[in-house]
Amino acid sequence: TIAGLTPMMFESSSLAFYMAPIAVTLCFGLAFATGLVLIVIPALLTLLEASHGHLADQLRKFLHTARAELAAAGQAGANPNPLPEREK
């Protein structure tokens, strides 16, 4: 598509006066989207997959600590519910 629109970008006829900006927009838009799909999105997916294991470990540690603190608070006679009571 980009190769097919390239001659229209450099045309100098009266019709090309209106069509050349459209051809330029389409060519650069397609080139940008192609670069985005082939380079940026795979890089973001790789980073997301790499961070998934790290985030899962951090969440597991946080939940373990929170459960231990709630269990200790329950054994000490404290209110295990950290949310305040509603006023009536």
QUIJOUR-V20316 format. One line per field, one symbol per residue. ss: DSSP state (h for helix, s for strand, l for the rest). Layout:
# QUIJOUR-V20316
ss->???
This chain:
# QUIJOUR-V20316
ss->lhhhhhhhhllllllhhhhhhhhhhhhhhhhhhhhhhhhhhhhhhhhhhhhhhhhhhhhhhhhhhhhhhhhhhhhlllllllllllll
